[in-house]
């Protein structure tokens, strides 16, 4: 639901009555992941998507019904060979949809937090006794929470702890807990939707390729910073779509700014005096991706220089260089696309290989979600 929070927050402020359908579980090849949502108001206006079009009509009707009767329901949609005109997923997957009328509670606060970029998690019971389904907590980064799930007194505290852990990792997905708040007792399925500030992309080197990469980064949902030591090149006029432009030596800026496990660093300077101190520092940070531009010759020379200043082979193994996937790119735009594709593949656990003729999954849970239950947010 938080993926369409900005528009839903406006609906709340306008006093609209609406219901939200949220993907809570997927199986096989499904087009949307847990947390994806479609909302319908009392006037019939719809926003969002739960399936890319396959079951939207049926889910739309479920939302209208929820507005009328105020009931929360869970429906499953899958694929049927027997009736080509039956409502289902043509991709062969299975999705469970939670349909909830939104009438107060913690939902307005959760939508406001997500719409303003505040870190928060919305935890909802999506599997278990009917009377508990759809009940929700709003959990803050400090562990405080609003709302009540009902049931055993320990349930709220346990659910808040699980939600806080997923919020810290910026993840959206499901977790199993017991109805009494322990790992025992009747199991409950909790959907946790994390709303976190946009991940950072820092582009070092104010060149024409960087301008194209800024556009790709924004398209992928990153907060994009351009850093270059040369003020004549690092200007708003050259990078109008960047969120931030910094004139500073790259390694000094990296040492002074905040990064985390979702941050991606793209080194496009391909100049040893900038690259070596910057990459040496970057390889010691727990960021998601470090890529450096340059020819094969530049790459070999840069690695040699990095080894000379004490960078280990283990650290060098983290460096994506030459940067990007092999798309045969030549223009700045094509090169930016290849870099963006590599970042997505790294983030989601993709191989970068063509899907044609392959037998690998189309949708990956990502390298850190091997159990198939917890996915990453964008």
C-alpha positions, 0 to 999 in steps of 0.5 A, spaced: 500 500 500 505 504 501 507 504 494 501 509 492 502 512 499 502 519 496 496 519 492 492 515 498 495 521 502 491 526 498 485 522 498 485 522 506 486 529 506 480 530 501 476 526 506 475 520 500 472 513 502 476 508 499 479 501 499 485 498 498 487 491 495 494 489 497 499 483 494 500 479 500 503 473 498 506 470 491 508 464 488 511 462 481 512 467 476 507 473 478 508 480 476 508 484 482 511 483 489 508 483 496 506 490 498 504 492 491 497 495 491 491 497 487 486 502 491 479 504 489 474 510 492 467 510 492 466 514 486 470 509 482 477 512 481 482 507 481 490 507 482 495 502 482 496 495 480 496 488 483 498 484 477 499 488 471 492 487 468 491 480 469 486 480 475 485 488 476 477 487 474 476 482 479 480 486 484 476 492 483 470 489 484 472 486 491 474 493 493 468 496 491 464 491 495 469 492 501 467 499 501 460 497 501 460 492 507 466 494 510 469 487 510 476 485 510 477 479 505 483 475 502 482 472 495 487 468 491 488 468 484 492 463 480 492 460 473 487 455 470 488 451 463 480 449 463 477 456 462 481 461 458 476 466 460 477 465 467 480 471 472 487 469 473 494 470 472 496 468 464 503 468 467 502 462 471 503 464 478 499 465 484 498 471 488 494 472 495 490 479 495 488 482 502 482 487 500 481 492 506 476 498 507 480 504 509 477 508 515 481 511 520 486 507 525 493 507 523 492 508 516 492 515 515 499 516 519 502 510 515 500 514 509 502 521 511 509 518 513 510 514 506 508 520 502 513 525 506 519 520 506 519 519 513 521 512 515 516 507 518 513 500 517 506 498 516 505 491 519 498 488 518 496 481 519 494 477 513 493 470 515 490 467 521 483 468 524 478 472 520 477 477 526 485 479 526 486 480 518 487 487 516 489 489 523 495 494 523 501 497 527 505 503 525 512 502 527 517 507 527 525 506 527 526 507 534 521 501 535 515 505 538 508 503 535 501 505 534 495 501 533 493 494 536 493 487 532 488 484 538 489 477 541 494 476 546 498 482 549 505 480 547 502 480 540 503 487 538 510 487 542 513 481 538 510 484 531 513 491 532 520 488 533 519 484 527 517 490 523 522 494 526 528 489 524 525 489 516 524 497 517 532 497 518 533 493 512 528 497 508 525 490 506 517 489 505 515 482 505 512 477 510 514 473 517 510 468 521 509 469 528 505 465 533 498 468 535 500 469 542 506 473 540 511 467 540 514 462 535 509 457 538 501 457 538 497 458 532 501 461 526 499 468 524 502 471 517 504 478 518 505 483 512 510 488 513 511 494 508 517 498 509 517 506 507 524 508 507 527 514 504 529 513 497 536 510 496 542 514 494 546 514 487 552 518 488 555 519 481 563 521 481 565 525 475 561 531 471 561 528 464 556 527 459 555 520 461 554 522 468 548 526 465 545 520 462 546 516 468 543 521 473 536 521 468 537 513 469 538 513 476 532 518 477 527 513 473 530 507 478 528 511 484 534 513 487 536 520 490 542 522 485 548 526 487 553 528 482 560 530 485 566 533 481 572 537 484 571 541 478 566 547 479 566 549 471 563 542 470 559 541 476 553 545 475 545 545 475 545 547 468 549 541 466 545 536 471 538 539 472 535 533 474 540 531 479 537 532 487 544 535 489 551 537 486 557 537 490 563 541 488 569 537 492 574 532 491 570 525 491 574 521 496 573 527 501 566 528 499 565 520 500 568 521 507 563 526 509 557 524 507 552 518 509 551 512 505 548 505 507 547 498 505 542 501 499 547 506 496 550 505 489 557 509 487 558 510 480 565 512 479 565 515 472 572 520 473 577 515 470 582 519 472 587 516 477 588 522 481 581 521 483 579 514 482 584 511 486 583 515 493 576 514 492 575 507 490 580 505 496 575 509 501 569 506 497 571 499 498 571 499 505 564 501 506 558 497 506 554 500 500 550 496 495 554 497 489 561 500 486 562 501 479 568 504 475 568 506 468 574 505 463 577 501 458 580 494 459 587 498 459 584 503 464 581 498 469 588 494 469 592 500 470 587 502 476 587 495 479 595 495 479 595 502 482 589 500 488 594 494 489 600 499 490 596 503 496 594 497 500 587 494 497 586 487 498 584 482 492 578 481 496 576 488 496 577 489 489 572 483 488 567 488 490 569 493 484 564 492 478 569 494 472 569 496 467 562 498 469 555 496 466 553 490 463 555 488 456 549 491 451 554 494 446 553 501 448 556 507 445 552 513 446 552 516 453 544 514 454 546 507 452 552 506 457 547 509 462 542 504 461 547 498 461 550 501 468 542 501 470 541 494 468 547 492 472 545 495 478 538 492 478 541 485 476 546 486 482 540 488 487 535 483 485 540 477 484 539 477 476 544 474 471 544 479 466 543 474 461 538 474 456 531 471 458 530 468 451 532 460 451 533 461 458 530 456 464 532 461 470 526 465 474 524 471 471 523 474 477 528 474 483 527 475 490 534 478 490 541 475 493 539 476 500 532 473 500 533 466 498 528 463 502 523 466 497 518 470 503 522 476 504 523 481 498 526 488 498 523 495 497 525 499 491 
